[in-house]
Amino acid sequence: MANSGIISCLAALFVFMLELQVLFACQCGMPKHPQTSFCESDYVIKVKIIEKTKFKDPDYVEPTDDALYPSFDNIWGGMDQYIPEAHKIKYVAYVEKVYKGEQYATRKTKIEIETSASSGICGITYLKEGERYLIGGVLDDDTKEFTIALCNTWIEKFEDVTKSQRQGIKRFYKKYCKQCAIETGDIFFPPGVPAKMKRICGYPPFNRPENDCEKNFSACVRQVDGSCGWMKNKNYKQCVKARKDQKKKQRRGKF
C-alpha cells in the first residue's frame, strides 16, 4: 500500500511538471500584420474543415531517462497519454480557394493538415468541423506536408476576414511583398532620406481588435512619391479618426 501511494504521488508530480512545461513552452513574438503573414507563408488557402481526429504520433519516441521520466506504464493506461509531444491532431480540409502556393494546393481537392494536440506546445486545436477558415502557413521542410502551429500560421475564420483584407489577399499583399516591409512600432526616417528609400510601414501591434485600423482596413503599399505607406481608403481613415478621438477622451479622463 505504501509503495502504491508513493508511485501515485510521483505520477501526479510527473503530470504536474508536464503541465508546467506546456504552460511556458509556446511563446510567440509580436503580433503580425496579415500582409506580413501572407508574405511569409508558403501557401494561403480558404478551406472547409471536414474531419478532425486525434492520434498518437508514430514518430514519437518515449524518453528513456528514468531519472527525468519515471516508468509508469501500468498506471492510468500508460503515461504517454499525458505527454503533449506524443499526440497530434489531423484535420481533413476541402480547399475552396488558393490565394498563394498553387504548386502545393489545388482548388476543389482534399488535403490533410497536422498540428500538435496541445496548444501548450503551439498546437492549433480549436478548428471546428463544418467551419471555413483562411489559413496561411509554411510547409514542413522535410516532408513538404501541411503542418500548422500557433507562432508560424495565419488563421482566421473566413467570415471574420474583412473586405479590405480580402482585397489585400487578392491584389495588394503579394504585389508588395518584396517592395515594402512592415515593422512593429513607429518608424522615423532622418531628414534627407529619399522617398524611394522609405520602404517600411510602422505597425502598432497592441491596439484593441476594433482599433487595429492597419490590420482591418489597410495594406503597406507604394505611395505616389515612391515611399511605402498605409493605403488610405475610406474605412481606414474613419478607423484612424475614431482611434484618435478615443485616445483624446482617455487623456481628458485622466485630468
N, C-alpha and C positions, 0 to 999 in steps of 0.2 A: 504493500500500500504506500509506503513511504517513497519507494522508488518511482512508482507511477505518478505520485504527486509532484516529485521533483521534475520528472520528464514533462509533465503537463505545464509546469511553471516555465521551464526552459522553452517549450514550444510557444507558449504565449509571449514570452520575451522575444523570441525569434521573429514572430509575426509583427510585434510592435516595432522592432528595429527595421523590418522591411517597410512598414508604413512610413516611418521617418525618412527612410531612403527615398521613397516615392514622393513624399511631400516636398522635398527640396531638390529633386532631380531635374524637373523640367522648368528651366528658367530661360525665357526668350528675351531678346533685346527690345529695342524701341518699336512701337507700332509702325507699320509701313503704309505708305500711300498705295492705293490699288495699282497705280501706274508702275511703281517700283516692283510690286508683286508680279504684275504682268510681265515686265521685262526680265525678271529673274527666273521665271517659270519656263520649263521645257514645253509644257502644254497648258492650255486654258480651255476648258470644255464645260458645256452645260449637260448635266446628267440627271437621270431619274433613278433613285435607288430602288432596286427590285428585290434584293435579298441581303440579309445581314446575318452572318454566322460567326461564332467564336470557336477557335480551335487551338489545340496545343501546337506550338511551333516545332516542326520536326527537326529543325536545325539547332534547337536549344540543347545545350549540354549542361547537365546538372553539376553544380560545384562539387569538388571532391575534397576540399579542405575542411575536415571535420571541426577544426578549431573555429572557423568562421561560420560554417553551415552544418550544424549537427544533423545526424541522420535520424529523421522522424518518419520514415517511410510507412510505418504501421500505425501512425496517429492520424486521424481525420482523413484517411484515404490518401495519404502522401502529402508532403509539404509543397510539392511543385505547384499546387493549385494556388498557393499564396505568394508565389514568386512572379512579379509582373512580367519579367522578361520571358516567361515560359509560355505565354499565350498571346494570340493575335486575333484581330477581327478582319474578316474578309467581307467586303461589300461587292455585290454584283450590280453593276450600273449600266443603264442603257444610255448611250451617247446620243443626245439630241442635236447638239451643235458643237462644232470645233472652231474656236477662235484663234488658236495657236497650236502648232505641233501636229499638223496634218499627217506627218510621217509616222506619228505614234498612235493616233486615234482616228477612227473613221466614223462618220455620221451613220446613225441607224444600225450600230453594232453594239454588242455587249462587251464590257471589259470587267476585269477583276481588280479591285483596289484593296491593298492590305495596309494595316496600321497596328500599332500596339494595342492590346486590350486594356491598357491602363493609361489614363490621362496624366498620371503622375510621371510617366516617362514619355510624355508628349504624344500619346495615342489620341486619335480623334474618334471618340466613342459615341458621339451624340447624333450621328446621321440617322435619319428615320426612313424606313421603307415607305415608298409612295411619294416621298418629297423630292423636289427638284432643287439642285444646287449648282452654283458656279464653282468650279474647282480649278485652281491653278497650282501646279506643283512641279517637282523635279523627279525624274526617273531614277530608279536605283542604278548606281554606277556599274554594278557588276551584271545584274540580270536584265536591266532595262525594263523592269516591271513597274507598274503604278504603285507607288507607296506614298502615304501621306503622314504628316506629323505636324504638331501644333506650331512649331517655330519656322518651318520652311514651306508651308502650304497656305494658299489663299482660298478660303472657303466662305461663301455667303449663300444663304437661302436665296434662290433666284428671285423670289417675289420681293426681297429686300434690296435688290440691286437697283439703284436709282436710274432715271432716264439718262442723266449725264454720264454715269458710269458705263451704261450700255453703249452710249455713243463713243466713249473713250475706248472701250474694248474693241469696237468695230472699226474706229477710224484713227484715233489720236495716239493711244498708248504705244502701239507698235511703231508708228511713224517716228516718234521722238525718243525711242529707247536709247539710241546712240547719239542723239543731238543734245538732249537735255538730261540733267540729273536732279534728283530730289534728295535734299539733305535735311535731317532733323534740326529744328531750331531756326532762329533768324539768321539771314545771310546778309552780310555787308561787304561791299566792294570799295576799295580805296579810290579816291578821285583819280580820274585819268585812265581808268581801265576801259578799253574799247568795248562797245556793246556786244560784239560778237564773242568776246571772251567771258561774258557773263552767262554761263551755261548752267547755273544752279538755281533751283527754286527752294526757298526755305519752307519747311513743313512743320507747323506746330502740332505735336502729337497728343497733347493732353487735354484737348477740348472735349466737352461732352459730345455724345454722338450727334445731337441735333445742331450743335455749333461747329461741327467739323466741316466747314464750308469747302475746303480744298479736297477732302475725300469725297464728299457727297456730290459736288457740283462742278469740279474743275479738273483740268489736266495741265501739266507743265509743258508749254509749247513755245516755239519761236515767235517772238513779237515782231512788229514791223521794223524796229531798229536793229534786229538781228540778235537781241538778247533773249534769254529764256525767262518766262514769267507765267503766272497763272492765267489761264483762259478766263476772261471776264465776261461770262454770259449773264443773262438776266437773273437767273436763280442764284448764281454765285454772288453777284452784287447785293442782292436782297439779304442773303445769308450773312455776308460780312457786315452790312449795316446793322442788322439785328444783333450780331455778336458785339459790335462796338457799343451799341446802345445799352446792352445788358451789362457790359463792363462799367460803363459810366454810372449806371444805377447802383451797382455794387460798391463803387468808390464813394458815392454820396452816402450810402448807408453806413459807412464806417465813421463818418463825421457827425 
